């Protein structure tokens, strides 16, 4: 089930040949035309706590390993910054819903994995060590950027930009020349984002049910999850009508070595 996710590949030429299949136009913009870059702090794990602190911290190890394409601050267990004085100096770069946190360092090609922030509400969250936090300059539908920027359509652009041997990284300046593709209509962006978030929820539920044991009831629940996933896929193809391919979850492997730094 971890392999069941879909990567959106956007090609402008597709809509030209089949306008009835692609009712909304797609746009391509340079990274620096879509995002503004925020400040990040450089606190280590030792300076974070799950018990004390005013503000939350989005650590690159968590982006690489713990979280998926969207971080729901309402339910996610996030570490806190223990020194409130440090938080004061980053107030202007506090994260908002829709902001993207990019992990700029990893042990492998997982570098560039990112997560979109959701449901921050009154919470204060600061992007942490080895991250590049960015904010869209225009409004996007919830979830779209989180999934697009973790798909091969975006991540493959980072491969020739990666540097390092033992540790791989990507720089802010290198990101400037990448391209963000998106539907010009937020309605279509929203359909894509909702589809993938719903699919991830079903996958998570299926995994939890599988872990409870191989009895008749759990088997029936798993079959129900499969049916719901099939329905979601059909609805997505029928309503959004874009080409998508099955690939590895988030389109890349998660790096196992950076959760404790």
Sine and cosine of phi, psi and omega as CSV:
sin_phi,cos_phi,sin_psi,cos_psi,sin_omega,cos_omega
0.00,0.00,-0.45,0.89,0.02,-1.00
-0.91,0.42,-0.37,0.93,-0.01,-1.00
-1.00,0.06,-0.09,1.00,-0.05,-1.00
-1.00,-0.02,1.00,0.01,0.17,-0.99
-0.51,-0.86,0.24,-0.97,-0.11,-0.99
-0.82,-0.57,0.62,-0.78,-0.04,-1.00
-0.93,-0.37,0.82,-0.57,-0.06,-1.00
-0.99,0.16,0.82,-0.57,0.08,-1.00
-0.91,-0.41,0.88,-0.48,-0.09,-1.00
-0.96,-0.28,0.82,-0.57,0.06,-1.00
-0.72,-0.69,0.85,-0.52,-0.09,-1.00
-0.88,0.48,-0.50,0.87,-0.06,-1.00
-0.92,0.40,-0.41,0.91,-0.03,-1.00
-0.89,0.46,-0.65,0.76,-0.06,-1.00
-0.95,0.31,-0.40,0.92,-0.01,-1.00
-0.94,0.33,-0.61,0.79,-0.05,-1.00
-0.99,0.16,-0.45,0.89,-0.08,-1.00
-0.71,-0.70,0.94,0.33,-0.06,-1.00
-0.88,0.48,-0.46,0.89,0.00,-1.00
-0.96,0.29,-0.39,0.92,0.05,-1.00
-0.99,0.11,-0.44,0.90,-0.10,-1.00
-0.81,-0.58,0.98,0.19,-0.12,-0.99
-0.93,0.37,-0.38,0.92,0.00,-1.00
-0.95,-0.30,0.58,-0.81,0.05,-1.00
-0.98,0.20,0.43,-0.90,0.05,-1.00
-0.93,-0.38,0.56,-0.83,0.00,-1.00
-0.89,-0.46,0.44,-0.90,0.11,-0.99
-0.80,-0.61,0.80,-0.60,-0.03,-1.00
-0.72,-0.70,0.53,-0.85,0.11,-0.99
-0.90,0.43,0.52,-0.85,-0.03,-1.00
-0.78,0.62,-0.72,0.69,-0.08,-1.00
-0.96,0.26,-0.13,0.99,0.13,-0.99
-1.00,0.00,-0.28,0.96,-0.05,-1.00
-0.98,-0.18,-0.53,0.85,-0.12,-0.99
-0.82,-0.57,0.47,-0.88,0.29,-0.96
-0.93,-0.36,0.58,-0.81,-0.07,-1.00
-1.00,-0.05,0.72,-0.69,0.02,-1.00
-0.98,-0.18,0.13,-0.99,0.08,-1.00
-0.99,0.14,0.51,-0.86,0.15,-0.99
-0.82,-0.57,0.44,-0.90,0.08,-1.00
-1.00,-0.08,0.21,-0.98,-0.10,-1.00
-0.84,-0.54,0.63,0.78,-0.03,-1.00
-0.97,0.24,0.65,-0.76,0.05,-1.00
-0.99,0.13,0.11,-0.99,0.04,-1.00
-0.86,0.51,-0.56,0.83,-0.05,-1.00
-0.90,0.43,-0.36,0.93,-0.02,-1.00
-0.99,-0.11,0.16,0.99,-0.01,-1.00
-0.89,-0.46,0.37,-0.93,0.00,-1.00
-0.50,-0.87,0.48,-0.88,0.09,-1.00
-1.00,-0.04,0.00,1.00,-0.08,-1.00
-0.92,-0.40,-0.61,0.79,-0.12,-0.99
-0.82,-0.57,0.59,-0.81,0.06,-1.00
0.72,-0.70,0.55,-0.84,-0.04,-1.00
-0.99,0.17,-0.62,0.79,-0.11,-0.99
-0.89,-0.45,0.42,-0.91,0.03,-1.00
-1.00,-0.06,0.37,-0.93,-0.02,-1.00
-0.81,-0.59,0.71,-0.70,0.05,-1.00
-0.98,-0.22,0.99,-0.17,-0.08,-1.00
-1.00,0.07,0.59,-0.80,-0.06,-1.00
-0.89,0.46,-0.53,0.85,0.04,-1.00
-0.89,0.46,-0.58,0.81,0.04,-1.00
-0.95,0.31,-0.60,0.80,0.04,-1.00
-0.89,0.45,-0.64,0.76,-0.03,-1.00
-0.95,0.32,-0.61,0.79,-0.21,-0.98
-0.90,-0.44,-0.74,0.68,-0.21,-0.98
-0.99,0.14,-0.65,0.76,-0.14,-0.99
-0.96,-0.27,0.40,-0.92,0.07,-1.00
-1.00,-0.01,-0.55,-0.84,-0.07,-1.00
-0.96,0.27,-0.39,0.92,-0.01,-1.00
-0.77,-0.64,0.75,-0.66,0.09,-1.00
-0.98,-0.19,0.94,-0.35,0.05,-1.00
-1.00,0.04,0.97,-0.23,-0.08,-1.00
-0.91,0.41,-0.25,0.97,0.01,-1.00
-0.97,0.25,-0.47,0.88,-0.06,-1.00
-0.87,-0.50,-0.33,0.94,-0.07,-1.00
-0.96,0.29,0.60,-0.80,0.09,-1.00
-1.00,0.02,0.96,-0.29,-0.08,-1.00
-0.93,-0.37,0.64,-0.77,0.08,-1.00
-0.95,0.31,0.41,-0.91,-0.02,-1.00
-0.93,-0.36,0.44,-0.90,0.09,-1.00
-1.00,0.08,0.86,-0.50,-0.12,-0.99
-0.97,0.25,-0.46,0.89,-0.02,-1.00
-0.99,-0.13,0.97,-0.24,-0.04,-1.00
-0.92,0.40,-0.36,0.93,0.03,-1.00
-0.91,0.40,-0.55,0.83,0.03,-1.00
-0.92,0.39,-0.62,0.79,-0.02,-1.00
-0.86,0.52,-0.64,0.77,-0.05,-1.00
-0.85,0.53,-0.57,0.82,-0.05,-1.00
-0.98,0.19,-0.13,0.99,0.00,-1.00
-0.89,-0.46,0.26,0.97,-0.04,-1.00
-0.83,0.56,-0.65,0.76,-0.06,-1.00
-0.93,0.37,-0.28,0.96,0.01,-1.00
-0.93,-0.37,0.30,0.95,0.06,-1.00
-0.86,0.51,0.67,-0.74,-0.08,-1.00
-0.95,0.33,0.50,-0.87,0.05,-1.00
-0.82,-0.58,0.28,-0.96,0.10,-0.99
-0.83,0.56,0.71,-0.70,0.00,-1.00
1.00,-0.09,-0.28,0.96,0.07,-1.00
-0.92,0.39,0.47,-0.88,0.00,-1.00
-0.91,-0.42,0.75,-0.66,0.07,-1.00
-0.95,-0.33,0.89,-0.46,-0.06,-1.00
-0.97,-0.26,0.77,-0.64,0.11,-0.99
-0.98,0.17,0.90,-0.43,-0.08,-1.00
-1.00,-0.08,0.04,1.00,-0.02,-1.00
-0.63,-0.78,0.64,-0.77,0.07,-1.00
-0.34,-0.94,0.08,-1.00,0.04,-1.00
-1.00,0.08,-0.16,0.99,-0.09,-1.00
-0.49,-0.87,-0.37,-0.93,-0.06,-1.00
-0.97,0.22,0.12,0.99,0.11,-0.99
-0.94,0.34,-0.23,0.97,0.04,-1.00
-0.81,0.59,0.68,-0.74,-0.07,-1.00
0.98,-0.19,-0.19,0.98,0.09,-1.00
-0.86,0.50,0.60,-0.80,-0.10,-1.00
-0.60,-0.80,0.13,-0.99,0.02,-1.00
-0.57,-0.82,0.62,-0.78,0.06,-1.00
-1.00,-0.07,0.68,-0.74,-0.02,-1.00
-0.99,0.10,0.63,-0.78,-0.03,-1.00
-0.58,-0.82,0.59,-0.81,0.11,-0.99
0.87,0.50,0.64,0.77,0.07,-1.00
-0.94,0.33,-0.59,0.80,0.02,-1.00
0.79,0.61,-0.89,-0.46,-0.02,-1.00
-1.00,-0.02,0.05,1.00,-0.04,-1.00
-0.96,0.27,0.58,-0.81,0.12,-0.99
-0.98,-0.19,0.82,-0.57,0.00,-1.00
-0.72,-0.69,0.69,-0.73,-0.01,-1.00
-0.87,-0.49,0.70,-0.71,0.06,-1.00
-0.94,0.34,0.67,-0.74,-0.21,-0.98
-0.96,-0.29,-0.45,-0.89,-0.09,-1.00
-0.83,0.56,0.70,-0.72,0.06,-1.00
0.82,0.58,0.65,0.76,0.08,-1.00
-0.80,-0.60,0.40,-0.92,0.14,-0.99
-0.86,-0.51,0.97,-0.26,0.03,-1.00
-1.00,0.05,0.72,-0.70,0.00,-1.00
-0.74,-0.67,0.46,-0.89,-0.01,-1.00
-0.83,-0.56,0.80,-0.60,0.04,-1.00
-0.88,0.48,0.67,-0.74,0.03,-1.00
-0.99,0.15,-0.24,0.97,0.09,-1.00
-0.78,-0.63,0.31,-0.95,-0.07,-1.00
-0.98,0.21,0.74,-0.67,0.10,-0.99
-0.88,-0.47,0.44,-0.90,0.06,-1.00
-0.93,0.37,0.56,-0.83,-0.03,-1.00
-0.82,0.57,0.77,-0.64,0.11,-0.99
1.00,-0.04,-0.42,0.91,-0.11,-0.99
-0.88,0.48,-0.79,0.61,-0.05,-1.00
-0.90,0.43,-0.61,0.79,0.01,-1.00
-0.85,0.52,-0.66,0.75,-0.02,-1.00
-0.99,0.15,-0.65,0.76,0.00,-1.00
-0.88,0.47,-0.69,0.72,-0.10,-0.99
-0.97,0.25,-0.15,0.99,0.13,-0.99
-0.98,-0.21,0.03,1.00,0.00,-1.00
-1.00,-0.02,0.35,-0.94,0.06,-1.00
-0.84,0.54,-0.46,0.89,0.00,-1.00
-0.84,0.55,-0.53,0.85,0.07,-1.00
-0.98,-0.22,-0.74,0.67,-0.14,-0.99
-0.89,0.45,-0.54,0.84,0.02,-1.00
-0.89,0.46,-0.42,0.91,0.06,-1.00
-0.93,0.37,-0.42,0.91,-0.04,-1.00
-0.99,0.16,-0.39,0.92,-0.12,-0.99
-0.81,0.59,-0.74,0.67,0.01,-1.00
-0.97,0.26,-0.13,0.99,-0.03,-1.00
-0.99,-0.11,-0.15,0.99,-0.05,-1.00
-0.96,0.28,0.59,-0.81,-0.01,-1.00
-0.78,-0.63,0.39,-0.92,0.07,-1.00
0.96,-0.29,0.31,-0.95,0.00,-1.00
-0.91,-0.41,-0.94,0.35,0.03,-1.00
-0.93,0.37,-0.62,0.78,0.05,-1.00
-0.83,-0.56,0.73,-0.69,-0.03,-1.00
-0.98,-0.22,0.64,-0.77,-0.01,-1.00
-0.60,-0.80,0.28,-0.96,0.11,-0.99
-0.70,-0.71,0.65,-0.76,-0.11,-0.99
-0.99,-0.10,0.31,-0.95,0.07,-1.00
-0.87,0.49,-0.67,0.74,-0.04,-1.00
-0.91,0.42,-0.57,0.82,0.01,-1.00
-0.92,0.40,-0.55,0.83,-0.01,-1.00
-0.91,0.42,-0.42,0.91,-0.12,-0.99
-0.87,0.50,-0.46,0.89,-0.06,-1.00
-1.00,-0.08,0.03,1.00,0.06,-1.00
-0.98,0.22,0.25,-0.97,-0.09,-1.00
-0.87,-0.49,0.72,-0.69,0.08,-1.00
-0.97,-0.24,0.83,-0.56,0.03,-1.00
-0.95,-0.31,0.67,-0.74,-0.05,-1.00
-0.34,-0.94,0.46,-0.89,0.11,-0.99
-0.92,0.39,0.66,-0.75,0.00,-1.00
-0.93,0.37,-0.41,0.91,0.01,-1.00
-1.00,-0.06,0.82,-0.57,0.01,-1.00
-0.90,0.43,-0.41,0.91,0.03,-1.00
-0.87,0.49,-0.68,0.74,0.01,-1.00
-0.95,0.30,-0.63,0.78,0.11,-0.99
-0.83,0.56,-0.70,0.72,-0.03,-1.00
-0.90,0.44,-0.63,0.78,0.04,-1.00
-0.88,0.47,-0.66,0.75,0.00,-1.00
-0.92,0.40,-0.75,0.66,-0.01,-1.00
-0.88,0.48,-0.71,0.71,-0.01,-1.00
-0.91,0.42,-0.63,0.78,0.00,-1.00
-0.87,0.50,-0.79,0.62,-0.06,-1.00
-0.93,0.36,-0.59,0.81,0.04,-1.00
-0.92,0.40,-0.65,0.76,0.04,-1.00
-0.91,0.41,-0.64,0.77,0.02,-1.00
-0.90,0.43,-0.68,0.73,0.03,-1.00
-0.88,0.47,-0.62,0.78,0.03,-1.00
-0.89,0.45,-0.68,0.73,0.02,-1.00
-0.90,0.43,-0.63,0.78,0.02,-1.00
-0.89,0.45,-0.69,0.72,0.02,-1.00
-0.88,0.47,-0.70,0.71,0.02,-1.00
-0.88,0.47,-0.66,0.75,0.02,-1.00
-0.88,0.47,-0.68,0.73,-0.01,-1.00
-0.90,0.44,-0.64,0.76,0.01,-1.00
-0.91,0.41,-0.65,0.76,0.01,-1.00
-0.91,0.40,-0.62,0.78,0.01,-1.00
-0.89,0.45,-0.57,0.82,-0.03,-1.00
-0.96,0.29,-0.28,0.96,-0.05,-1.00
-0.98,0.21,-0.24,0.97,0.01,-1.00
0.81,-0.59,0.40,-0.92,-0.08,-1.00
-1.00,-0.09,0.93,0.36,0.09,-1.00
-0.94,-0.33,0.05,-1.00,-0.11,-0.99
-0.89,0.46,-0.69,0.72,-0.06,-1.00
-0.91,0.42,-0.70,0.72,0.00,-1.00
-0.91,0.41,-0.57,0.82,0.05,-1.00
-0.90,0.44,-0.65,0.76,0.03,-1.00
-0.91,0.42,-0.63,0.77,0.03,-1.00
-0.91,0.41,-0.62,0.78,0.02,-1.00
-0.90,0.43,-0.64,0.77,0.03,-1.00
-0.89,0.46,-0.63,0.78,0.06,-1.00
-0.88,0.47,-0.63,0.78,0.03,-1.00
-0.90,0.43,-0.67,0.74,0.04,-1.00
-0.86,0.51,-0.70,0.72,0.00,-1.00
-0.89,0.46,-0.65,0.76,0.01,-1.00
-0.90,0.43,-0.63,0.77,0.04,-1.00
-0.89,0.45,-0.68,0.74,0.03,-1.00
-0.88,0.48,-0.65,0.76,0.02,-1.00
-0.90,0.44,-0.69,0.72,0.02,-1.00
-0.87,0.50,-0.69,0.72,0.01,-1.00
-0.88,0.47,-0.69,0.73,0.02,-1.00
-0.88,0.47,-0.72,0.70,-0.01,-1.00
-0.89,0.46,-0.63,0.77,0.01,-1.00
-0.89,0.46,-0.73,0.68,-0.01,-1.00
-0.90,0.43,-0.59,0.81,-0.05,-1.00
-0.96,0.26,-0.64,0.77,-0.11,-0.99
-1.00,-0.01,-0.68,0.74,-0.06,-1.00
-1.00,0.06,-0.65,0.76,0.05,-1.00
0.83,0.55,0.80,0.60,0.17,-0.99
-0.82,-0.57,0.38,-0.93,0.00,-1.00
-0.98,0.21,0.74,-0.67,0.07,-1.00
-0.65,-0.76,0.47,-0.88,-0.07,-1.00
-0.85,-0.53,0.61,-0.80,0.11,-0.99
-0.97,0.25,0.69,-0.72,0.01,-1.00
-0.48,-0.88,-0.09,-1.00,0.04,-1.00
-0.91,0.42,0.49,-0.87,-0.03,-1.00
-0.86,0.52,0.84,-0.54,-0.07,-1.00
0.94,0.33,0.05,1.00,0.08,-1.00
0.97,0.24,0.15,0.99,-0.01,-1.00
-0.35,-0.94,0.26,-0.97,0.06,-1.00
-0.99,0.13,0.56,-0.83,0.08,-1.00
-0.99,0.11,0.65,-0.76,-0.05,-1.00
-0.99,0.15,0.82,-0.57,-0.13,-0.99
-1.00,0.09,-0.11,0.99,-0.24,-0.97
-0.97,-0.26,0.22,0.98,-0.18,-0.98
-0.82,-0.57,0.27,0.96,-0.04,-1.00
-0.97,0.23,-0.39,0.92,-0.15,-0.99
-0.96,-0.28,0.08,1.00,-0.05,-1.00
-0.99,0.14,0.00,0.00,0.00,0.00
